[in-house]
Amino acid sequence: MKIMSLVRQEAFLLAAFAVVLVAYLFEHAVLESGKTMSLIAAAVLIGVIVLASTRVAHHAEILAHKVGDPYGTMILTLSAVAVEVLILAIMMGSSNSPTLVRDTIYSAVMLDINGILGLAALLGGLRHGEQIYNDDSSRTYSAMILTAMGISMIVPEFIPEAKWHYYSAFTILAMIALYALFLRMQVGPHSYFFSYSYSRTPRTPQAMATSPVTSPAPQPAIPAVTQPVTKTEAAMPDGPAHDEAEAESATLSIAIILVGVLIIGFLAEFMSAFLNTGLEGTGAPPALMAVVVAAISAAPEILTALRAALRNRMQSVVNIAMGASLSTVILTVPVMEGIALYTGQPFIMAMTPVQTVMVGITLVVAAINLNDGQTNAIEGMTHFVLFATFVMLTVLGL
């Protein structure tokens, strides 16, 4: 019964494995069938990768809940970034684009902050009015994202080509130092920066219209929120049997995460080949593949953030959107820079003028909108318009 239950739960991963086998058997036939068939196959594989990524993210959340912080936070962050870095590394081997890493990180920041945060704040604001969160978290995220992107994606424009490897090594050390401090803050003495104590009384637009709006009081050190006990946990007694079941579940989650990442890697390799063939000679925007990578890695986060916003949990949305942006920059950059140093082939990390302007506008708007501990539909709309602008610029090839 346990095996049948596991099979039903992991139907997406089993289907993804079956797709890997089909892609392996029919890869050459699809490539020889022309661009249209290759694009169709690539679109199917992208959908399968997204479904497989949701299962990896699900088991990362289970494992994070079991092991607790700081390891839980590291697992959640690293599992998401691992998928992105894996897909990036595979696609770089076939596309030979020196700007793929830069464009992917830029696309991820636009998608996370303007797309996820913007849409969540817009929909949440239309349903709940003003949504409250801890503004300490947004200020921390904004400052660190600006610092990380400035160091790794703006300053390189002024580094002489002959000295790129020195600055690349410095960038790796700087990103590691920033991440170490961020992790210490998030799970250590300053963990209350990233949490909010919600009132049991929901804040509706009608209620806010009849009562004055006040800024939230400064947040004291908030203890970790106790998660509701599920029926399974309630039925499971403490003791050796309980510990054995917990260990078995954690081991299973680790195994499924590893298998899932491996399956995603195979899918990404076939998807990259189909996409390159399908887009060859079509005049598609150069950054399209970067947008695809960013969208794949962000897919599980989009659904989670939208559910949180509709449930009036804006703190979760801020942590997801801003945290994902920071993790993408601060963890992807050192890995890819390490690959560049190892191969001796540098990537073009300096953003274009248009990208720099868009990032600057995004972070300034985020700093203004996320400075008072409350979001609303207007603030969400400003970010969503910026996301639409990013999409339009990508279509125009800018």
The 8 nearest C-alpha neighbors of each residue, nearest first, counted from 0:
[[1, 3, 2, 4, 5, 6, 7, 8],
 [0, 2, 4, 3, 5, 6, 7, 8],
 [1, 3, 5, 0, 4, 6, 7, 8],
 [2, 4, 6, 0, 5, 1, 7, 8],
 [3, 5, 1, 7, 2, 6, 0, 8],
 [6, 4, 8, 2, 3, 7, 9, 1],
 [5, 7, 3, 9, 4, 8, 10, 2],
 [6, 8, 4, 10, 5, 9, 3, 2],
 [9, 7, 5, 6, 10, 4, 11, 3],
 [8, 10, 6, 12, 11, 7, 5, 13],
 [9, 11, 13, 7, 12, 8, 6, 14],
 [12, 10, 14, 9, 13, 51, 15, 50],
 [13, 11, 15, 14, 9, 51, 10, 16],
 [14, 12, 16, 10, 15, 11, 17, 9],
 [13, 15, 17, 11, 12, 16, 10, 18],
 [16, 14, 12, 18, 13, 17, 47, 11],
 [17, 15, 19, 13, 18, 14, 12, 262],
 [16, 18, 14, 20, 19, 15, 13, 21],
 [17, 19, 21, 15, 16, 20, 22, 14],
 [20, 18, 16, 22, 17, 21, 266, 23],
 [21, 19, 23, 17, 18, 22, 24, 16],
 [20, 22, 18, 24, 23, 19, 25, 17],
 [23, 21, 19, 26, 25, 20, 24, 18],
 [24, 22, 20, 21, 26, 25, 19, 269],
 [23, 25, 21, 22, 26, 20, 27, 28],
 [24, 26, 28, 22, 27, 23, 21, 29],
 [27, 25, 22, 29, 28, 23, 24, 30],
 [28, 26, 30, 29, 25, 31, 24, 23],
 [27, 29, 25, 31, 26, 30, 32, 24],
 [28, 30, 32, 26, 31, 27, 37, 25],
 [31, 29, 27, 32, 28, 37, 33, 26],
 [30, 32, 28, 29, 33, 27, 34, 37],
 [33, 31, 29, 30, 36, 28, 34, 37],
 [34, 32, 31, 35, 36, 30, 37, 29],
 [33, 35, 277, 37, 36, 38, 276, 32],
 [34, 36, 38, 37, 33, 39, 277, 32],
 [35, 37, 39, 38, 34, 33, 32, 40],
 [38, 36, 273, 34, 277, 40, 35, 39],
 [39, 37, 277, 41, 35, 40, 36, 274],
 [40, 38, 36, 42, 41, 37, 43, 35],
 [39, 41, 37, 43, 38, 42, 36, 44],
 [40, 42, 270, 38, 44, 273, 39, 43],
 [43, 41, 45, 39, 40, 44, 38, 46],
 [44, 42, 40, 46, 41, 45, 39, 47],
 [43, 45, 47, 41, 46, 42, 270, 48],
 [46, 44, 48, 42, 43, 47, 41, 49],
 [45, 47, 49, 43, 44, 48, 50, 42],
 [46, 48, 44, 50, 49, 45, 15, 51],
 [49, 47, 51, 45, 46, 50, 263, 52],
 [48, 50, 52, 46, 47, 51, 295, 45],
 [51, 49, 47, 53, 52, 48, 11, 46],
 [50, 52, 48, 54, 53, 49, 12, 11],
 [53, 51, 49, 55, 54, 50, 48, 56],
 [52, 54, 56, 50, 299, 51, 55, 57],
 [55, 53, 57, 51, 56, 52, 58, 50],
 [54, 56, 52, 256, 58, 57, 53, 259],
 [55, 57, 59, 53, 54, 58, 52, 60],
 [58, 56, 54, 60, 55, 59, 53, 61],
 [57, 59, 61, 60, 252, 55, 56, 62],
 [58, 60, 56, 62, 57, 61, 75, 63],
 [59, 61, 63, 57, 58, 62, 64, 56],
 [62, 60, 58, 64, 59, 63, 65, 57],
 [61, 63, 65, 59, 64, 60, 249, 58],
 [71, 62, 64, 60, 65, 66, 61, 67],
 [65, 63, 61, 62, 67, 66, 60, 71],
 [64, 66, 62, 63, 67, 61, 249, 71],
 [67, 65, 63, 64, 71, 62, 70, 68],
 [68, 66, 71, 64, 65, 63, 70, 69],
 [69, 67, 70, 71, 72, 186, 66, 63],
 [68, 70, 186, 71, 72, 67, 73, 182],
 [71, 69, 68, 73, 72, 74, 67, 66],
 [63, 70, 72, 68, 67, 74, 73, 69],
 [73, 71, 75, 74, 70, 69, 68, 76],
 [72, 74, 70, 76, 71, 75, 77, 69],
 [75, 73, 71, 77, 72, 76, 78, 70],
 [76, 74, 72, 78, 59, 73, 77, 71],
 [77, 75, 73, 74, 79, 78, 72, 80],
 [76, 78, 80, 74, 79, 81, 75, 73],
 [79, 77, 81, 75, 76, 80, 74, 82],
 [80, 78, 77, 81, 76, 82, 75, 296],
 [79, 81, 83, 77, 82, 78, 84, 76],
 [82, 80, 78, 84, 83, 79, 77, 85],
 [81, 83, 85, 80, 79, 84, 86, 260],
 [82, 84, 80, 86, 81, 85, 296, 87],
 [85, 83, 87, 81, 86, 82, 88, 80],
 [86, 84, 82, 88, 87, 83, 81, 89],
 [85, 87, 89, 83, 84, 88, 267, 90],
 [88, 86, 84, 90, 85, 89, 91, 83],
 [87, 89, 91, 85, 86, 90, 84, 92],
 [90, 88, 86, 92, 91, 87, 268, 85],
 [89, 91, 87, 92, 93, 88, 271, 94],
 [92, 90, 94, 88, 93, 95, 89, 87],
 [91, 93, 90, 89, 94, 95, 88, 87],
 [94, 92, 90, 91, 95, 271, 89, 272],
 [93, 95, 91, 96, 90, 92, 275, 271],
 [96, 94, 91, 93, 92, 97, 90, 99],
 [95, 97, 94, 98, 99, 91, 346, 100],
 [98, 96, 346, 347, 99, 95, 100, 345],
 [99, 97, 347, 101, 96, 100, 102, 346],
 [98, 100, 102, 96, 101, 97, 289, 103],
 [101, 99, 103, 102, 98, 104, 87, 348],
 [102, 100, 348, 98, 104, 103, 99, 105],
 [101, 103, 105, 99, 100, 289, 104, 106],
 [104, 102, 289, 106, 100, 105, 101, 293],
 [105, 103, 107, 101, 106, 102, 100, 108],
 [104, 106, 102, 108, 103, 107, 101, 109],
 [107, 105, 103, 109, 104, 108, 290, 102],
 [106, 108, 293, 110, 104, 105, 109, 111],
 [109, 107, 324, 111, 105, 110, 106, 112],
 [108, 110, 106, 113, 107, 112, 111, 386],
 [109, 111, 114, 107, 108, 113, 112, 106],
 [110, 112, 320, 115, 108, 114, 109, 107],
 [113, 111, 116, 320, 109, 114, 110, 108],
 [114, 112, 382, 117, 386, 109, 383, 110],
 [113, 115, 110, 117, 386, 111, 383, 116],
 [116, 114, 111, 118, 117, 301, 119, 112],
 [117, 115, 112, 119, 118, 113, 320, 114],
 [116, 118, 379, 382, 383, 113, 114, 120],
 [117, 119, 121, 115, 120, 116, 114, 383],
 [120, 118, 116, 305, 122, 121, 308, 117],
 [119, 121, 379, 123, 117, 118, 124, 122],
 [122, 120, 376, 379, 118, 124, 119, 123],
 [123, 121, 125, 119, 124, 120, 118, 126],
 [124, 122, 308, 120, 309, 126, 125, 121],
 [123, 125, 376, 128, 375, 121, 127, 126],
 [124, 126, 122, 123, 376, 128, 127, 121],
 [125, 127, 123, 124, 128, 122, 309, 203],
 [128, 126, 203, 124, 123, 125, 204, 129],
 [129, 127, 124, 204, 125, 375, 203, 126],
 [130, 128, 375, 374, 124, 373, 127, 131],
 [131, 129, 374, 373, 313, 128, 311, 375],
 [130, 132, 373, 372, 313, 129, 374, 133],
 [131, 133, 314, 372, 313, 195, 134, 373],
 [134, 132, 135, 372, 195, 136, 194, 192],
 [133, 135, 372, 137, 136, 370, 132, 371],
 [136, 134, 192, 138, 133, 137, 139, 193],
 [137, 135, 192, 193, 139, 134, 138, 133],
 [136, 138, 140, 134, 139, 135, 369, 141],
 [139, 137, 141, 135, 140, 136, 142, 134],
 [140, 138, 136, 142, 137, 141, 135, 143],
 [139, 141, 137, 143, 138, 142, 321, 144],
 [142, 140, 138, 144, 143, 139, 137, 145],
 [143, 141, 145, 139, 144, 140, 138, 146],
 [142, 144, 146, 140, 145, 141, 147, 139],
 [145, 143, 147, 141, 325, 146, 142, 148],
 [146, 144, 142, 148, 143, 147, 149, 141],
 [145, 147, 143, 149, 144, 148, 150, 142],
 [148, 146, 144, 150, 149, 145, 143, 151],
 [149, 147, 152, 151, 145, 150, 146, 144],
 [148, 150, 153, 146, 147, 152, 151, 145],
 [151, 149, 147, 148, 154, 152, 146, 153],
 [150, 152, 148, 149, 147, 153, 170, 154],
 [151, 153, 349, 148, 348, 149, 350, 150],
 [154, 152, 149, 349, 155, 156, 350, 151],
 [153, 155, 156, 150, 157, 152, 149, 151],
 [156, 154, 158, 157, 349, 153, 152, 151],
 [155, 157, 349, 154, 158, 153, 152, 350],
 [158, 156, 155, 154, 159, 153, 349, 160],
 [157, 159, 155, 156, 160, 163, 162, 154],
 [160, 158, 161, 162, 157, 163, 156, 155],
 [159, 161, 163, 162, 158, 164, 157, 345],
 [160, 162, 159, 163, 164, 158, 165, 166],
 [163, 161, 160, 159, 164, 165, 166, 158],
 [162, 164, 160, 166, 165, 161, 167, 158],
 [163, 165, 167, 166, 162, 168, 340, 345],
 [166, 164, 168, 167, 163, 162, 169, 170],
 [165, 167, 169, 163, 168, 164, 170, 162],
 [166, 168, 164, 170, 169, 165, 163, 336],
 [169, 167, 171, 165, 166, 170, 164, 172],
 [170, 168, 166, 172, 167, 171, 173, 165],
 [171, 169, 173, 167, 168, 172, 166, 174],
 [172, 170, 333, 168, 174, 169, 173, 175],
 [171, 173, 175, 169, 170, 174, 176, 168],
 [174, 172, 170, 176, 175, 171, 169, 177],
 [175, 173, 177, 329, 171, 176, 172, 170],
 [174, 176, 178, 172, 173, 177, 179, 171],
 [177, 175, 173, 179, 174, 178, 172, 180],
 [178, 176, 174, 180, 175, 179, 181, 173],
 [177, 179, 181, 175, 180, 176, 182, 174],
 [178, 180, 176, 182, 181, 177, 175, 183],
 [181, 179, 183, 177, 178, 182, 184, 176],
 [180, 182, 178, 184, 183, 179, 185, 177],
 [181, 183, 185, 179, 184, 180, 178, 186],
 [182, 184, 180, 187, 181, 186, 185, 179],
 [185, 183, 189, 181, 187, 182, 186, 190],
 [186, 184, 190, 182, 183, 187, 181, 189],
 [185, 187, 190, 69, 183, 184, 68, 182],
 [186, 188, 183, 184, 190, 189, 185, 182],
 [187, 189, 190, 184, 186, 191, 183, 185],
 [190, 188, 184, 191, 187, 192, 185, 186],
 [189, 191, 185, 186, 192, 187, 188, 193],
 [190, 192, 194, 221, 193, 189, 220, 219],
 [193, 191, 136, 135, 190, 189, 194, 133],
 [192, 194, 136, 191, 190, 185, 133, 318],
 [195, 193, 191, 192, 133, 314, 196, 190],
 [194, 196, 133, 132, 197, 314, 193, 191],
 [197, 195, 198, 194, 221, 224, 218, 132],
 [198, 196, 195, 199, 312, 131, 200, 132],
 [197, 199, 200, 196, 201, 202, 195, 131],
 [198, 200, 201, 197, 202, 196, 311, 312],
 [201, 199, 198, 202, 197, 203, 206, 311],
 [202, 200, 203, 199, 198, 311, 127, 197],
 [201, 203, 206, 127, 200, 207, 204, 128],
 [204, 202, 127, 206, 205, 128, 201, 207],
 [203, 205, 128, 207, 206, 127, 208, 202],
 [206, 204, 208, 203, 207, 209, 202, 128],
 [205, 207, 203, 208, 204, 209, 202, 210],
 [206, 208, 210, 204, 209, 205, 203, 202],
 [207, 209, 205, 206, 210, 204, 211, 203],
 [210, 208, 207, 206, 205, 211, 204, 212],
 [211, 209, 207, 208, 206, 212, 205, 213],
 [212, 210, 213, 207, 209, 208, 206, 214],
 [213, 211, 210, 207, 214, 208, 215, 129],
 [214, 212, 215, 211, 216, 210, 373, 207],
 [213, 215, 216, 212, 371, 372, 373, 217],
 [216, 214, 213, 217, 372, 131, 218, 133],
 [215, 217, 218, 214, 213, 219, 133, 372],
 [218, 216, 219, 215, 133, 214, 135, 134],
 [217, 219, 216, 220, 221, 133, 191, 195],
 [220, 218, 221, 217, 191, 216, 192, 222],
 [219, 221, 191, 222, 218, 189, 190, 188],
 [220, 222, 191, 219, 223, 218, 194, 196],
 [223, 221, 224, 220, 191, 190, 225, 194],
 [222, 224, 225, 221, 191, 194, 190, 226],
 [225, 223, 226, 222, 221, 196, 194, 195],
 [224, 226, 223, 227, 228, 222, 64, 221],
 [225, 227, 224, 228, 229, 223, 64, 232],
 [228, 226, 229, 225, 224, 230, 232, 233],
 [227, 229, 232, 233, 226, 230, 231, 225],
 [228, 230, 232, 231, 233, 227, 234, 226],
 [229, 231, 233, 232, 234, 228, 235, 227],
 [230, 232, 234, 229, 233, 235, 228, 236],
 [233, 231, 235, 229, 234, 230, 228, 236],
 [234, 232, 230, 231, 235, 229, 228, 236],
 [233, 235, 231, 232, 230, 236, 229, 237],
 [234, 236, 232, 233, 231, 241, 237, 240],
 [237, 235, 241, 234, 238, 233, 240, 232],
 [238, 236, 241, 235, 239, 240, 242, 232],
 [237, 239, 241, 240, 242, 236, 243, 235],
 [238, 240, 242, 241, 243, 237, 244, 236],
 [241, 239, 243, 242, 238, 244, 237, 236],
 [240, 242, 244, 237, 238, 243, 239, 236],
 [241, 243, 245, 239, 244, 240, 246, 238],
 [244, 242, 240, 246, 241, 245, 239, 247],
 [243, 245, 247, 241, 242, 246, 248, 240],
 [246, 244, 242, 248, 243, 247, 249, 241],
 [247, 245, 249, 243, 248, 244, 250, 242],
 [246, 248, 244, 250, 245, 249, 243, 251],
 [249, 247, 251, 245, 250, 246, 244, 252],
 [250, 248, 252, 246, 251, 247, 62, 245],
 [251, 249, 247, 253, 252, 248, 246, 254],
 [250, 252, 248, 254, 249, 253, 255, 247],
 [251, 253, 249, 255, 58, 254, 250, 256],
 [254, 252, 256, 250, 251, 255, 249, 257],
 [253, 255, 251, 257, 252, 256, 258, 250],
 [254, 256, 258, 252, 257, 253, 259, 251],
 [257, 255, 259, 253, 55, 254, 258, 252],
 [258, 256, 254, 260, 259, 255, 261, 253],
 [257, 259, 255, 261, 256, 260, 254, 262],
 [260, 258, 256, 262, 261, 257, 255, 55],
 [259, 261, 263, 257, 262, 258, 256, 264],
 [262, 260, 258, 264, 259, 263, 257, 265],
 [261, 263, 259, 265, 264, 260, 258, 266],
 [264, 262, 266, 260, 261, 265, 48, 267],
 [263, 265, 261, 267, 262, 266, 260, 268],
 [266, 264, 268, 262, 267, 263, 261, 269],
 [265, 267, 263, 269, 268, 264, 270, 19],
 [268, 266, 270, 264, 265, 269, 86, 271],
 [267, 269, 265, 271, 266, 270, 89, 264],
 [268, 270, 272, 266, 271, 267, 273, 265],
 [271, 269, 267, 41, 273, 268, 272, 44],
 [270, 272, 274, 268, 269, 273, 90, 267],
 [271, 273, 269, 275, 270, 274, 276, 268],
 [274, 272, 37, 270, 276, 41, 271, 275],
 [275, 273, 277, 271, 276, 272, 41, 270],
 [274, 276, 272, 278, 277, 273, 279, 271],
 [277, 275, 273, 279, 274, 278, 34, 272],
 [276, 278, 34, 38, 274, 37, 275, 279],
 [279, 277, 275, 281, 276, 274, 280, 283],
 [280, 278, 276, 281, 277, 275, 282, 34],
 [279, 281, 282, 278, 283, 277, 276, 34],
 [282, 280, 278, 283, 279, 277, 284, 34],
 [281, 283, 280, 284, 278, 279, 285, 396],
 [282, 284, 281, 285, 278, 287, 280, 396],
 [285, 283, 396, 287, 286, 394, 282, 393],
 [286, 284, 287, 283, 396, 288, 289, 282],
 [285, 287, 289, 284, 288, 102, 290, 393],
 [288, 286, 290, 289, 284, 285, 291, 283],
 [287, 289, 291, 290, 286, 292, 285, 99],
 [290, 288, 103, 292, 286, 291, 287, 102],
 [289, 291, 287, 293, 288, 292, 106, 294],
 [290, 292, 288, 294, 289, 293, 295, 287],
 [293, 291, 289, 295, 290, 294, 288, 296],
 [292, 294, 107, 290, 296, 291, 295, 103],
 [295, 293, 297, 291, 292, 296, 298, 290],
 [296, 294, 292, 298, 293, 297, 49, 291],
 [295, 297, 293, 294, 83, 298, 292, 79],
 [298, 296, 294, 300, 295, 299, 293, 301],
 [297, 299, 301, 295, 300, 296, 294, 49],
 [300, 298, 53, 301, 302, 297, 303, 52],
 [301, 299, 303, 297, 298, 302, 304, 319],
 [302, 300, 304, 298, 303, 299, 115, 305],
 [301, 303, 305, 304, 300, 299, 306, 298],
 [304, 302, 300, 306, 301, 305, 307, 299],
 [303, 305, 316, 307, 301, 306, 302, 300],
 [306, 304, 308, 119, 302, 307, 303, 301],
 [307, 305, 309, 303, 304, 308, 302, 310],
 [306, 308, 312, 310, 304, 305, 309, 303],
 [309, 307, 123, 311, 305, 310, 312, 313],
 [308, 310, 123, 306, 311, 307, 305, 122],
 [309, 311, 307, 308, 312, 306, 123, 313],
 [312, 310, 308, 309, 313, 307, 130, 123],
 [313, 311, 307, 308, 314, 310, 315, 316],
 [312, 314, 316, 315, 308, 132, 311, 130],
 [315, 313, 132, 317, 316, 312, 318, 195],
 [314, 316, 318, 313, 317, 312, 319, 307],
 [315, 317, 313, 304, 319, 314, 318, 320],
 [318, 316, 314, 320, 319, 315, 321, 313],
 [317, 319, 322, 315, 316, 321, 320, 314],
 [318, 320, 316, 322, 317, 323, 321, 315],
 [321, 319, 111, 323, 317, 322, 112, 116],
 [322, 320, 324, 323, 317, 318, 319, 140],
 [321, 323, 318, 325, 319, 324, 320, 326],
 [322, 324, 326, 320, 325, 321, 319, 327],
 [325, 323, 108, 321, 327, 322, 326, 111],
 [324, 326, 322, 144, 328, 327, 323, 329],
 [325, 327, 323, 329, 328, 324, 330, 322],
 [328, 326, 324, 331, 325, 330, 329, 323],
 [329, 327, 325, 326, 331, 330, 332, 104],
 [328, 330, 326, 174, 327, 325, 332, 331],
 [331, 329, 326, 332, 328, 327, 333, 334],
 [330, 332, 334, 327, 328, 333, 329, 335],
 [331, 333, 335, 334, 330, 328, 336, 329],
 [334, 332, 171, 336, 335, 331, 337, 330],
 [335, 333, 337, 331, 336, 332, 338, 330],
 [334, 336, 338, 337, 332, 333, 331, 339],
 [337, 335, 339, 333, 338, 334, 332, 167],
 [336, 338, 334, 340, 335, 339, 333, 341],
 [337, 339, 335, 341, 336, 340, 342, 334],
 [338, 340, 336, 345, 344, 342, 337, 341],
 [341, 339, 343, 337, 338, 342, 336, 164],
 [340, 342, 338, 339, 343, 337, 344, 336],
 [343, 341, 339, 344, 340, 338, 345, 337],
 [342, 344, 340, 341, 339, 345, 338, 164],
 [343, 345, 339, 342, 346, 340, 341, 338],
 [346, 344, 339, 343, 347, 340, 163, 97],
 [347, 345, 97, 348, 98, 344, 339, 100],
 [346, 348, 98, 97, 349, 345, 101, 100],
 [347, 349, 101, 152, 346, 350, 155, 98],
 [350, 348, 152, 156, 153, 155, 347, 351],
 [351, 349, 354, 152, 355, 153, 348, 352],
 [350, 352, 354, 353, 355, 349, 397, 356],
 [351, 353, 355, 354, 356, 350, 357, 349],
 [354, 352, 356, 351, 355, 357, 397, 350],
 [355, 353, 357, 351, 356, 352, 350, 358],
 [354, 356, 352, 358, 353, 357, 350, 359],
 [355, 357, 359, 353, 354, 358, 360, 352],
 [358, 356, 354, 360, 359, 355, 361, 353],
 [359, 357, 361, 355, 356, 360, 354, 362],
 [358, 360, 356, 362, 357, 361, 355, 363],
 [361, 359, 363, 357, 358, 362, 364, 356],
 [362, 360, 358, 364, 359, 363, 365, 357],
 [361, 363, 365, 359, 364, 360, 366, 358],
 [364, 362, 366, 360, 365, 361, 359, 367],
 [365, 363, 367, 361, 366, 362, 368, 360],
 [364, 366, 362, 368, 363, 367, 369, 361],
 [365, 367, 363, 364, 369, 368, 370, 362],
 [368, 366, 364, 365, 370, 369, 363, 371],
 [367, 369, 365, 370, 366, 364, 378, 374],
 [370, 368, 366, 365, 367, 371, 137, 372],
 [369, 371, 367, 368, 366, 134, 372, 138],
 [372, 370, 373, 369, 134, 214, 368, 374],
 [371, 373, 134, 132, 133, 131, 370, 369],
 [374, 372, 131, 130, 371, 129, 132, 375],
 [375, 373, 130, 129, 378, 120, 131, 372],
 [374, 376, 124, 129, 378, 377, 128, 120],
 [375, 377, 121, 124, 379, 378, 125, 120],
 [378, 376, 380, 379, 375, 381, 121, 124],
 [379, 377, 381, 380, 376, 375, 368, 374],
 [380, 378, 117, 121, 120, 376, 377, 382],
 [379, 381, 383, 377, 378, 382, 121, 376],
 [382, 380, 378, 384, 383, 379, 377, 385],
 [381, 383, 113, 117, 385, 379, 380, 384],
 [382, 384, 117, 386, 380, 385, 113, 381],
 [385, 383, 387, 381, 386, 382, 380, 388],
 [384, 386, 388, 382, 383, 387, 113, 389],
 [385, 387, 383, 113, 389, 384, 388, 114],
 [386, 388, 384, 390, 389, 385, 391, 383],
 [389, 387, 385, 391, 386, 390, 392, 384],
 [388, 390, 386, 392, 387, 391, 393, 385],
 [391, 389, 387, 393, 388, 392, 394, 386],
 [390, 392, 388, 394, 393, 389, 387, 395],
 [393, 391, 395, 397, 389, 394, 390, 388],
 [392, 394, 396, 390, 395, 391, 397, 389],
 [393, 395, 391, 396, 392, 284, 390, 397],
 [396, 394, 392, 393, 397, 391, 284, 390],
 [395, 397, 284, 393, 394, 392, 285, 286],
 [396, 392, 393, 395, 353, 394, 284, 354]]
